[in-house]
Amino acid sequence: MAVTPIEQLGKDALRTKGWFGAYKWLILRRISQAAIIGLFIAGPVGGIWILKGNLAGSWLFETVPLVEPFVFLQMLAAGMFGFLTTTLIGVAIVVAFYALIGGRAYCAWVCPVNVITDAAAWVRRKLGITQSAKISPHTRWWMLGAALVLAAITGQLAYELVNPVSIVHRGLIFGMGAATWLVIAGIFLFDVFIAKHGWCSHVCPMGAMYSLIGAKAAVKVTSPNRAQCDDCMECFEVCPEPKILPPALKQGMKQGLPAMVTSHLCTRCGRCVDICSKDVFAFAFLTPGKAAPAESGKGSSMEEEEERELEKAS
């Protein structure tokens, strides 16, 4: 196994694909995140109301309702049943969209906190920090449950008062106050010095919620060129959920079909696609019947099995 040194990370991709090819999906994600914020700002600043509201709930062209599923779940837990039919339509639209493309695509393509955690991961690599606190893969689920229990106890959307996604989004639209900068600094330092990909991959309850929504999504990361893999491990280094890659890499082709990353934790960020100079990975619009699903163990949770696969691979 010829593991690529950190200081050489991505250089083969730059050499073989060129700059844009080595960062294509990262660039598109940043454009998506900036464009979404821009659409929210365009209304109050320029009077162009394409998206009116915020990430928790908004109107598209002042006609189509959009309601964030995690917020809606908190509303139910809090006993807020007096919502309008438009609320049900709004949450149904959002759930249907992310169920098709992959729920955690929200984390990589929409969530403003993703920019902070990606920056933290980059700093970790530059500083050569390899140690990371061991955080249970179940933590995000406990956080999800705690947010719902808190809503049930208070009768309010209590978690939204401290939700980093909501705080950062409000700050970008209405002004970056001290509280916003404190949240940004806290998440950044946590990811740099305490746990690699700590917030998004271990703690955030919104990520857990969206992973459930997109568990059977049709947009997949496949490994059509698995035979070209030289075990450089660069994809593992940049993937925010590296434990999801071993099953697809281990199985490769089966009956002429490329294996696909089937984990509900995949964010569809495309970093594994960008950084691989051998083009082992690719995006595809597939159903389980059109690709060979990566095998997983039995008798344990999916996340625990993925953790063991990563340990074996590294």
N, C-alpha and C positions, 0 to 999 in steps of 0.2 A: 504494500500500500504506500504510494508516494504522496504523502500528505503535504499540501502546499503550505509553506511558511506564511504567517500572517502578513509580513511585509510584501509578499508577492501576490497577495489575494487580488484576484480580478485582472491581473496583468495579461494572462493568456487570453482571456476574453477580449480585452482591449486590442491585443495584437491580431487576433483572428477575425473579430467582428467589427472593429472600429468603435469609436466612442459611443455613438448613438446605439449601436447594436448591443453594447455591453451594459447600457443603462436604459434601454427603451421602456421597459415596463415601470421602472422607477420614475422616469420622467413623466410618463402618462399618469401615474398615480398622483404626482405632485400637481400636475395640471388639473386633474379631477378635484383634488382637495381645495386648490386655490379657486377654481371656478365655482364650486359650491358655496364657499364663503363669499365670493364676489356676487353671486346671484342674490344672496341674502342681504348684502350691503347695498346693492343697486337700488332697492326700494327706498329706504330712508334717505340715502344720499342723493340719488338721481331721479327718484320718482318712477323708476322702472320696476314694477312689481311682478317679477317672474316667480320668485320664491318669497312668500310673506310669512314671517313667523320665526321659528328656530328649528333646530334638529329634533326637538321633542315633538313638535307639531307645527305644520305649516300648510300653506295653500300654494299650489302650482297654478300660475296664471289666475289667481284669485277664484279658481273654479274647482280644481281637483284637490281633495283633502289628502294629507299625508300625516300619519300618526306613527310615532316611534313605538315599536312593539314592547320594549322593556318598560317604557313609561305607561303604556296601556295595561300591562300586567300589574304594575304598581297601583294603578287606579282600581283595578279589580280587587286587589288585596286590601286596599284602603276602604273598600265599600262604596266607591264612587260609581254608582250604577245609573246616575242620572244623565249619562252622556247621550249625545244626539246620534242619529243614524249616520251622519257624516263621519263621526268618530270611528264607527265600525267599518265604514267603507275605506276610510283612510288607513287604518291598521291592516285591513285585508290587502290593499294595494301594495303596501310596503312588504308585508310578509310574502306575498306571491312573487314579488320581484326578487327578493333575496333567496327565496326557496329555489328559484330557477338558476340564479348565477352563483349561489354559494353565500350563505349567511355572513360569514366572516369577511367577505369582500368589503363589508361596511367598515371593518377595522382598518383595512389597508387603503381603501379608495375614498373614504368619506371622513372618518374620524380625525379631528385635528390633533389629538394626542399622539397619533401615529408618527407625526413629524418629530415630536419630542423623543419618543422611544427609539426611533431610527437613528436620530442624532446621538443618543446615548450609546447605542450599540457601536456606532462608528468611533466614538471617543474611547470606548472600552478597548477596541482593537488597536487604536493608535497608542494607547497607554500600555498595551500589553497585559491587560488585566485578564487573568484566566480563571481565578477563583470566583465562585458564585454560591450564594446561599441556597441550600436545598429547600425548595418550597413544594409542598404537596400539590400534585396535579388536581386535587379535589378542592383546593382553596377557592378557586373562582366560583365553584358551585355553592360552597358555603357562603360566599359573599352574595351570590344571587338570592339564596334563601334568606339571608339576613336582611337584605334590602326589602324583600316582600314582607317579612315579619315586622320590620320597622314601620312599613306602610300600614299594616294591619293594626298595630298598636297605636299609632299616632292618628290614623285616619287621614294622613296627608302623604304627599310624595316626598317624604323626608329625605330619602337618599339623594334626590335631585339637588338638594341644597349643598351637598358635598361632592357630587358627581364630577370628576375632573373633566369629562367630555363636555358637560353642560357649562361648567365654569369657563373653560378655555374658549368654547364657542361664543358665549356671551361676551367675553373679553375682546375677542376679535371683532365683533360687530359693534359693541357699545363702548369699548375703551378698556385698556389693560390696567386694571387697578392693582393694588398691592396683593389682594387675595389671589388674583389670577397668576401673578408672578410667583407667589409662594407655592401654588399648586404645580406650576411648571417646573420650578426648581426642585420641589420635592420628588416628583416623578423622575426627573432627569438624574438626580443624584442617587435615587434608589436603584435605577437601572444601571448606572455606571459602576457604583461601588458596592452594591449589596447583591443584586441578582440579575444575571443576564436575561434580557427580555422579561424582566420581573413583572412589570405592571400588566402589559397586554397579554402575556402568555401564561400568567399564573394567578393574577388577582382580579382583573377587571370582570365584573359580573355581566356587563353588556356583551363582552366577547363570548361569554358562556351562553347567553341568550341567543345570539346570532348563530352560534355553532349548532344549536338545536334546529333553528329554522332552516339552515342550508345543508343539513346532513345528507340529503339525497339529491343535491343540486346537479344540474346537467353540465355545467362548466367545470372541467376537471384539468388537473395537471397530470399529464401522462409521461411515460418514459419510452418513447418510440425508438430511441437510439441507445438503449441500455448497454448494448454490446460495445459501444464506444467509450464507456465510462472507464477512467483510469484511476478511480479511487482517490482523487486529489482532495476530497472532503470540503471543497470550497462551498458547495451548496449547503452543507451542514452548518458552516460558519455563518452564512448570511440569512438562513431561514429562521424566522421568528419562532417556528415550531419544528425544530429539526427532527424531533422524534417521529414525525409523520413520514419521513422519506425512506427509511430502511425497507419497509414492506414492498414498496414499488421497485426500488433498486434491487432488492433481493430476488424478486420474482421475474422482472424483465418481461420478455415475450412469452406468451403462452397461447398455443393454437393460432399463431400468426397475429395475435392482437397485443398491443402495448399495454403493460400494466398501468394502472392509474392510481393516483393518491386518493384514497377513499375516505381518509379521516375527516371527521366533521370539524377539526381544528384548523384546516388549511384556510389561509386568508386570501388566497389567489393573488398574492403580492407580485409574483413573477420574478422574484430575486433568483430563484434556482434556475429559471430559464435564462435570465440575463447573464449570469456569472459563469455559466458552463460553456467553455470554449468548444466542447464536443457536441453541443446541441442535444444532450441526452434528454432534456425535458422540453415539453411544449404544452401549450394550452389547446384544449379540444372541447368541442361541444358534444358530449357523449352521455349515453345512458349506460347503466351497468351491463346491459346486454350487448353493448358495442365495444367493450374493452374488457380486458382480463382484470378483475378486481384483485388488489393486493391481498394476500392471505393474512389472516390475523389469528392469534391464538384463542383458545377457548378456556373457560373456567376463570377468567379474570376480566377486569374492565378494559375497555379499549385503550384508555390512556396509560394504564399500567403496562399493558403489552407493548405499546409504542415506546415507553421509557426503557424497557428491557431491550428492544431492538436497537435503540440508539446506543446503549451501553455496549452491545455486541459490536456495532459498527465502528465505534470509536476506540 
